[in-house]
Every structure is written in structure tokens, then in C-alpha cells.
Amino acid sequence: MANGKLQPPSSTAGSPQPAPPARRPAWQPFTPGGVAAFARATLSRLLLVEGIVAGLATGVMLWFVATAWFPIVREGIRKLPEQGVIRKGELNAPRLTSGLLAEGPFLAMSVGLERRGGASSTADVRVEFRPRECLVCSLLGCLVLDYPKNWIIEFNRTELEPWWGAWEPVLLAMTALLLEGGLLLLWALMATLCCWVPRAVAFFADRELRWAGSWRIASAAMLPGALVMTLAVLLYGAGVLDLIRFGIVAALHLVAGWVYLILSPLSLGKARVAERREVNPFAAKQRAALGEEGTKDDG
């Protein structure tokens, strides 16, 4: 009581308010805390980091294609006869015989004109040209591709060798654009479908997270798995991983995204209690009652 007036108690008098937690800079998606930092980052920062990760993945994939697959294609084209064409859905090459055209540890190309097929190969991916179809075989089985009946495709060294020499760099550039843009679109789509997961985790764990921040966390949570897959492609191309181990890592990289979706919101700060007190209706009634009591005492 001061000057005969009863003062309502103040929750802020004599007690300093805690400073809001410092924002962690968003720059790395390797840890749950690093992914959670993107909840308060700008969209441009998120796109910058995603562009770097997508560029790294694209570069490694282009290296693999250029060193593991394209040399086999060039060698296989050089071993084709001078005459041959695919017309009306059928391969017609008089001097073409069954057997291997080119083979490497990752890709093999062969011709199988008889029912028993072409020569056997231990390559991870095998492409076999048959009279009316093309077989693409790997660990999970074979994919049968029928020749288009309305197209005329040259199947000889004379036409394909200069064509491949001119289009090989163009194909690499197109692959780079498709991979870079495709990864960015895929991450945005996955973030839109899965943004409810970090939002729900934050709600039940009493963490501060809005929908926009939840979307950014969901998008950034895709990056650790992409980095794991990039490393797997690098090790596979270097011969450290075989096809089976590469397949296991490819399956595990999908799980990594869900792990980060769940753990990253837990690194956020607790919801501020002060904001809850402001919406408490009983606190306003108590202050009004104390004020009326002080007015009666003055009278």
C-alpha cells in the first residue's frame, strides 16, 4: 500500500524477464539441431542450402554416368556392324551375331538373336538387344521394352558413332538439369506432404513452431538422406560398395528423412509461458477486483 492506495501485485516488478533464446544460424542439415534452425530461416537461405546439396548430388551422379556407363556405350557402338536398323518393331541387322558388345563392372551391352539369349555377364546392369525387344536386367529382375513400331532407329556403327559423339555432352547437360530441378521439386513436394509431422511433434512436445517453419523443417529434413545417397553413389562408383550394399543404403536413406522429421522439432525452444498468461481470463478478473478494492479503501 502506497499513499493509502492498494496496488495490485505485478508479475514483472523486481523480476527481470528472461531474454528470448538466440536464434541458431541455419547453415548445415547434418544434425537435428541444424535442421531445426531452418524453422526460423528465410526461404532464400533454405533454397541456397538445398541448391548446394542438389548440386553436389548432381555432380556425383554425372561423374558416375560419365565414367561407368558412357564408355561402355561408346565401346558397344564401335562393335556394331556397318548395316542395321530397327524398323516396324523388329531388329534387322544381317551381319549382327549374338554375344557381348561391351562389358564393365556396372554396365554390359549384348545381343541375343536366339531364344537362349545373349552371352552371360556379371555386370550390375545388363542391356540385351533381342529381335523384337530390349531387356534391361539387374538385381531385381528384367524390364522388357518393346521396340516402337512407328519409329525407324539406326542400329549400326556408321550412323550411331557420330550421333553419340555429338549428343553425349548434350545428354550430360540434360541429365544435370533434370537432376537438379527434379531434386528441388521433389523436396518441396515431400515437405508439403510431411509438414504435419514436425508440427505434431512440436505440439505434443510443447515447442514453438508455426506451419511455415514446419514446412521448412520438413524440406530441410530431406537433405541428410540425400547426402547419404550421394556418398553411397560415390562409394559404389569407386568400387567400395557392391550392388547389394548400395541397395541397402538406398533403402536406409529413406528412413533418415523420417528420423529428422521427428527429432528436429525437439531441438526447438520451449513455448513461452508469458504468452499463455496474457490470454488467461482469470488474471484480468483478478486485477479488476484488486483495483476496485483499492478504490473503496480510498473512499
C-alpha positions as CSV (number, residue, x, y, z in Angstrom):
1,M,0.0,0.0,0.0
2,A,1.4,3.4,-1.0
3,N,-0.4,6.8,-0.2
4,G,-3.4,4.9,1.1
5,K,-3.9,3.1,-2.1
6,L,-3.7,-0.7,-2.6
7,Q,-1.6,-1.5,-5.6
8,P,-2.2,-4.7,-7.5
9,P,0.6,-7.2,-7.5
10,S,2.8,-7.0,-10.5
11,S,4.2,-10.2,-12.0
12,T,7.1,-8.2,-13.6
13,A,8.1,-6.0,-10.7
14,G,11.5,-6.8,-9.4
15,S,12.0,-9.9,-11.6
16,P,13.8,-9.4,-14.9
17,Q,12.2,-11.1,-17.9
18,P,14.2,-13.9,-19.5
19,A,15.7,-12.9,-22.8
20,P,14.4,-14.9,-25.7
21,P,16.6,-17.7,-26.9
22,A,19.2,-16.7,-29.5
23,R,18.4,-17.9,-33.0
24,R,20.7,-20.6,-34.2
25,P,22.1,-19.7,-37.7
26,A,20.7,-22.1,-40.4
27,W,23.7,-23.3,-42.4
28,Q,24.0,-27.1,-42.1
29,P,21.5,-30.0,-42.3
30,F,23.7,-32.7,-40.7
31,T,22.2,-32.7,-37.2
32,P,18.6,-32.4,-35.9
33,G,19.5,-29.0,-34.4
34,G,20.9,-27.9,-37.7
35,V,17.7,-28.9,-39.5
36,A,15.5,-27.3,-36.8
37,A,17.4,-24.0,-37.3
38,F,15.7,-23.7,-40.7
39,A,12.3,-23.2,-39.0
40,R,13.2,-19.5,-38.5
41,A,15.4,-19.1,-41.5
42,T,14.4,-17.3,-44.7
43,L,13.2,-19.2,-47.7
44,S,16.2,-17.9,-49.7
45,R,18.6,-19.4,-47.1
46,L,16.8,-22.8,-47.3
47,L,16.9,-22.7,-51.1
48,L,20.6,-21.8,-51.1
49,V,21.4,-24.8,-48.9
50,E,19.2,-27.1,-50.9
51,G,20.8,-25.9,-54.2
52,I,24.2,-26.7,-52.8
53,V,23.2,-30.2,-51.8
54,A,21.3,-30.8,-55.1
55,G,24.4,-29.6,-57.0
56,L,26.7,-32.0,-55.1
57,A,24.3,-34.9,-55.7
58,T,24.1,-34.0,-59.4
59,G,27.9,-33.7,-59.8
60,V,28.5,-37.1,-58.2
61,M,25.8,-38.7,-60.4
62,L,27.2,-37.1,-63.6
63,W,30.7,-38.4,-62.6
64,F,29.3,-41.9,-62.2
65,V,27.4,-41.9,-65.5
66,A,30.3,-40.4,-67.5
67,T,32.9,-42.9,-66.1
68,A,30.8,-46.1,-65.6
69,W,28.2,-46.1,-68.3
70,F,29.1,-43.9,-71.2
71,P,32.4,-45.6,-72.0
72,I,30.6,-48.9,-72.3
73,V,28.0,-47.3,-74.6
74,R,30.8,-45.9,-76.9
75,E,32.6,-49.3,-77.0
76,G,29.3,-51.1,-77.8
77,I,28.6,-48.8,-80.7
78,R,32.0,-49.3,-82.1
79,K,31.4,-53.1,-82.3
80,L,28.1,-52.8,-84.2
81,P,28.1,-53.8,-87.9
82,E,28.0,-51.2,-90.6
83,Q,24.4,-52.0,-91.5
84,G,21.5,-52.5,-89.2
85,V,18.2,-50.9,-88.4
86,I,15.1,-51.3,-86.1
87,R,12.1,-50.9,-88.3
88,K,8.4,-51.8,-87.5
89,G,9.3,-53.0,-84.1
90,E,11.9,-55.5,-85.3
91,L,15.7,-55.6,-85.3
92,N,17.2,-56.2,-88.8
93,A,21.0,-56.5,-88.9
94,P,22.3,-59.1,-91.3
95,R,25.9,-59.3,-90.0
96,L,25.0,-59.0,-86.3
97,T,25.7,-62.0,-84.2
98,S,24.8,-62.9,-80.6
99,G,27.4,-62.0,-77.9
100,L,28.7,-59.3,-75.8
101,L,29.2,-55.9,-77.3
102,A,30.8,-54.2,-74.3
103,E,31.1,-55.0,-70.6
104,G,32.2,-53.3,-67.4
105,P,31.5,-53.9,-63.7
106,F,28.5,-51.6,-63.8
107,L,27.0,-52.0,-67.3
108,A,27.1,-54.6,-70.1
109,M,25.6,-54.5,-73.6
110,S,24.9,-57.7,-75.5
111,V,22.9,-59.0,-78.5
112,G,20.7,-62.1,-78.2
113,L,19.3,-63.2,-81.5
114,E,18.5,-66.8,-80.4
115,R,15.9,-67.8,-77.9
116,R,18.5,-68.7,-75.3
117,G,19.6,-65.0,-75.3
118,G,23.0,-63.4,-75.5
119,A,26.2,-64.0,-73.6
120,S,26.1,-64.1,-69.8
121,S,27.6,-61.2,-67.9
122,T,28.4,-60.3,-64.3
123,A,27.7,-56.6,-64.7
124,D,25.2,-54.9,-62.3
125,V,23.1,-53.7,-65.2
126,R,22.7,-55.7,-68.4
127,V,21.2,-54.4,-71.6
128,E,20.4,-57.1,-74.2
129,F,19.0,-56.3,-77.7
130,R,16.7,-59.1,-79.0
131,P,14.9,-59.3,-82.3
132,R,11.7,-57.6,-81.1
133,E,12.6,-56.3,-77.7
134,C,15.2,-54.9,-75.4
135,L,15.9,-56.3,-71.9
136,V,17.3,-54.2,-69.1
137,C,18.2,-56.6,-66.3
138,S,19.6,-56.1,-62.8
139,L,19.4,-57.5,-59.3
140,L,15.6,-57.1,-59.1
141,G,14.8,-58.7,-62.4
142,C,14.4,-57.7,-66.0
143,L,12.4,-54.9,-67.7
144,V,11.2,-55.7,-71.2
145,L,11.0,-52.8,-73.6
146,D,9.3,-53.4,-77.0
147,Y,10.8,-51.6,-79.9
148,P,8.5,-48.8,-81.2
149,K,6.6,-49.9,-84.3
150,N,6.3,-46.5,-85.8
151,W,9.9,-45.5,-85.5
152,I,13.0,-46.2,-87.5
153,I,16.1,-46.4,-85.3
154,E,19.5,-46.9,-86.8
155,F,21.4,-49.8,-85.3
156,N,24.8,-49.6,-86.9
157,R,28.2,-48.2,-86.3
158,T,28.2,-45.8,-89.3
159,E,25.2,-43.8,-88.0
160,L,25.3,-44.2,-84.3
161,E,29.0,-43.4,-83.7
162,P,28.9,-39.8,-84.9
163,W,25.5,-39.3,-83.4
164,W,26.6,-40.4,-80.0
165,G,29.8,-38.3,-80.2
166,A,27.7,-35.2,-80.9
167,W,24.9,-35.8,-78.3
168,E,27.0,-37.2,-75.4
169,P,27.7,-33.8,-73.8
170,V,24.1,-32.7,-74.5
171,L,22.8,-35.8,-72.7
172,L,25.1,-35.0,-69.8
173,A,23.8,-31.4,-69.6
174,M,20.2,-32.5,-69.8
175,T,20.8,-35.1,-67.1
176,A,22.3,-32.4,-64.9
177,L,19.3,-30.1,-65.4
178,L,16.8,-32.8,-64.7
179,L,18.5,-34.0,-61.6
180,E,19.0,-30.5,-60.1
181,G,15.4,-29.4,-60.8
182,G,13.9,-32.7,-60.0
183,L,15.5,-32.9,-56.6
184,L,14.3,-29.4,-55.7
185,L,10.8,-30.1,-56.8
186,L,10.8,-33.5,-55.0
187,W,11.9,-31.9,-51.7
188,A,9.2,-29.3,-52.0
189,L,6.6,-31.9,-52.6
190,M,7.7,-34.1,-49.8
191,A,7.8,-31.1,-47.4
192,T,4.2,-30.3,-48.4
193,L,3.1,-33.8,-47.7
194,C,5.0,-34.3,-44.5
195,C,5.0,-30.9,-42.8
196,W,2.3,-32.1,-40.4
197,V,4.8,-34.4,-38.7
198,P,7.2,-31.8,-37.2
199,R,4.1,-29.7,-36.4
200,A,2.5,-32.5,-34.5
201,V,5.8,-33.4,-32.7
202,A,6.2,-29.7,-31.7
203,F,2.7,-29.5,-30.4
204,F,2.9,-32.5,-28.1
205,A,6.5,-31.6,-27.0
206,D,5.4,-28.1,-26.2
207,R,7.7,-26.4,-28.7
208,E,7.2,-23.2,-30.6
209,L,6.6,-24.0,-34.3
210,R,4.3,-22.4,-36.9
211,W,3.2,-24.0,-40.1
212,A,5.7,-22.1,-42.3
213,G,8.5,-23.2,-40.0
214,S,7.2,-26.7,-40.0
215,W,7.3,-26.8,-43.9
216,R,10.9,-25.5,-43.9
217,I,11.9,-28.2,-41.4
218,A,10.2,-30.9,-43.5
219,S,12.1,-29.6,-46.5
220,A,15.4,-29.5,-44.8
221,A,14.9,-32.9,-43.3
222,M,15.2,-34.4,-46.8
223,L,18.8,-33.2,-47.1
224,P,20.6,-35.6,-44.8
225,G,19.2,-38.6,-46.7
226,A,20.2,-37.0,-50.0
227,L,23.8,-36.6,-48.7
228,V,23.9,-40.2,-47.6
229,M,22.7,-41.3,-51.0
230,T,25.3,-39.1,-52.7
231,L,28.0,-40.7,-50.6
232,A,26.7,-44.1,-51.5
233,V,26.8,-43.4,-55.2
234,L,30.4,-42.1,-54.8
235,L,31.4,-45.3,-52.9
236,Y,29.6,-47.5,-55.4
237,G,31.3,-45.9,-58.4
238,A,34.7,-46.2,-56.7
239,G,34.1,-49.9,-56.1
240,V,33.8,-49.8,-52.3
241,L,30.2,-50.8,-52.2
242,D,28.7,-53.6,-54.3
243,L,25.2,-53.5,-55.7
244,I,23.6,-55.3,-52.7
245,R,25.1,-52.9,-50.2
246,F,24.3,-50.0,-52.4
247,G,20.7,-51.1,-52.4
248,I,20.6,-51.4,-48.6
249,V,22.0,-47.8,-48.2
250,A,19.4,-46.6,-50.8
251,A,16.6,-48.1,-48.6
252,L,18.1,-46.6,-45.4
253,H,18.4,-43.1,-46.8
254,L,14.6,-43.0,-47.0
255,V,14.4,-43.7,-43.3
256,A,16.8,-40.9,-42.5
257,G,14.2,-38.3,-43.6
258,W,11.6,-39.6,-41.1
259,V,14.2,-39.6,-38.3
260,Y,15.0,-36.0,-38.9
261,L,11.3,-35.1,-39.2
262,I,10.7,-36.4,-35.7
263,L,13.9,-35.4,-33.9
264,S,14.4,-31.9,-35.3
265,P,11.4,-30.2,-33.7
266,L,12.7,-31.4,-30.3
267,S,15.7,-29.1,-30.7
268,L,13.4,-26.0,-30.8
269,G,12.9,-23.8,-27.7
270,K,10.0,-24.4,-25.3
271,A,6.8,-22.4,-25.9
272,R,6.9,-19.2,-23.8
273,V,4.7,-19.2,-20.7
274,A,4.4,-15.4,-20.8
275,E,2.3,-15.7,-23.9
276,R,-0.1,-18.1,-22.2
277,R,-0.6,-15.8,-19.2
278,E,-1.7,-13.0,-21.4
279,V,-4.7,-15.0,-22.6
280,N,-5.6,-16.2,-19.1
281,P,-9.1,-14.7,-18.4
282,F,-8.8,-15.2,-14.6
283,A,-5.8,-12.9,-14.4
284,A,-7.7,-10.0,-15.9
285,K,-10.6,-10.5,-13.4
286,Q,-8.2,-10.7,-10.5
287,R,-6.6,-7.4,-11.5
288,A,-10.0,-5.7,-11.8
289,A,-11.1,-7.0,-8.4
290,L,-7.9,-5.7,-6.8
291,G,-8.4,-2.3,-8.4
292,E,-12.0,-2.0,-7.1
293,E,-10.9,-2.9,-3.6
294,G,-8.2,-0.2,-3.7
295,T,-10.8,2.4,-4.8
296,K,-13.1,1.5,-1.9
297,D,-10.3,1.9,0.6
298,D,-9.6,5.4,-0.7
299,G,-13.2,6.3,-0.2
